[in-house]
Amino acid sequence: MASVQESVDVDVPIRVAYDQWTQFESFPQFMGGVERITQIDDRHTHWVTSIDGVKREFDAEITEQHPDERVAWTSTDGEARHAGVVTFHRLDENRTRVMIQIDWEPEGILEKAGAALGFDDRQVKADAKRFKEFIESRGTETGAWRGDVERPS
């Protein structure tokens, strides 16, 4: 299993940063390689990705979600084993630190070589920078879902 961690400080209140991360269908606007995410219901999404010419589709479940604190998800089936957690940390009234951790299982020689060479680290770093530009240029979220999802016992 490969893992990448990245953090980015954004010049928006914690509520704005968090609310944007609940809008999975907007991810293609700032995440490289994500073609489409469809929100099926409060806990389930369908992802279509294309990274380095390798197209994958998978379903994911939101495993934990607490307003202004964290969003976590994991793939449930499909062509990719993938999980992530994003946490939100209030720096002051109008600044938030967003911490991103993505874990995945590289498959095939190209994905394993890319992970070994740090391509995935650079992708997540670029995505964090694009999220910062996206949310700061808008100044507000594209939508929000403020529900709570508890981790299964």
N, C-alpha and C positions, 0 to 999 in steps of 0.2 A: 504494500500500500504506500503510495506517495502522498506527501502532505506539503502544503504551502501555507505560510502565514504572512499577512501583510496588514499594516494599519495606515490610516490616512486621517488627517485632521481636516474637517470641513467647516466652513464658516456659515453654519446654519444651526438653529436650535436643535436639541436632541430629538424633539418630537418630529421635526421635518425630516431629519436623516432617517429615523426609524420608519416613519410612515412610508417613505419612498421604498425602503427595502421590503415592505409588505406588498408592493406592486410588482409581483414576479413578471407579469406580462411586459413591463417596461425594461427588463434586463437587457434585451438586445440593443437598446439605445446606448448602453455603456459597457457591455460585456462582449469582448471579442470572442468569436466562435459560437456564440449563442444565437441561433437563427430565430427561434420562437419558443415561448413558454406559454402554455395554456393553463389557466387556473380552472381546475375541474370543480372543486368545492373548497371549503375553508381549510382543508388539510392536504389536498392532493393537487399535483401539477404534472403536466406532460411537457418534457423538454425535447427540443430538436437542436442538436449542435453540429457544427462542421468545423473541425480543427485540423489544420494542415491537410485538407482534402479528405479527412476521415469523417463521414457523417454518421451520427448516432442518434437514436431516439430512446428515451427511457422515461419512466414514471417516477415521481418522487413524492414522499410524504413529509409534511411539516411535522417534526417530532416534538418541537418545543417552540413556543412563541409567547413572549411577555412584553407588553407595550413599553417602549423606550429602554428595553434592556437587551433582548436577544431574539434571534430567529435561527432555528436549526432545522435542517432537512436531511433526508437520506433517500437514495434511490431504492425503489421497491422491486422493479423488474425492468427488463429491456436490455439494451446493448451496452450499458455502462454501469460500473459500480462507483458511486459518487456520494459524497456527503459534505455538508458544510455547516458552519455556524458563524453568525455575525453578531458581535456584541457592540453596544453603544455606551459611550462614557462621556458624561457631561464635563466639559472643560470650563465653560462659563455659560452665561445666558445665551450667547450666540455662536458657540463653538462646540463641536462634538468630535471625539475620536471614535472612528469606526474601525473595529478589528475584525479581520476576515480570516477564517481558516477553512481551507478546502482540502479534502482527502479523496483520493480516487485510486483506482486500480488500473495502471497503464496496461494496455493489451497490444500485442504485436510488437515487432522490432522497432518500428518508427516511434510509437508512443513511448516505449521504454528508453530508447535513445534520447528522445526529446526531454523526458523527465531527468535522465542522467546529466544532460547538458544544461539543465536549468531553464529550458524554454518555458516550463509551466510557471516557475517563479516570476519570470519576466511578464508573462501574460496576466497573472493576478495583480502584479504591481501596476501594469498599464490599465487594467480594469478599475483598480482603486483610484487611479488618477483621473480616469474618464468619469467615474462616479462623482468625484469632487467637482470637476468642471460642469457636469450635467446638473447637479443639484444647486451649485452656487450660481450658475447662469440663470436658472429658473427662479431661484429664491424661495420656491415652495414645492411641495410634493405634487405628484400627478394624481394622487389619491391616497387612501388610507384604509387599513383594516386594523382595528384596535382590539380584536378578540384575543383571548388567552388560550393557548394550547399547552396542556400539561404533558410532560414526558410520561409514556406508559410505565406503569409499575412493574 
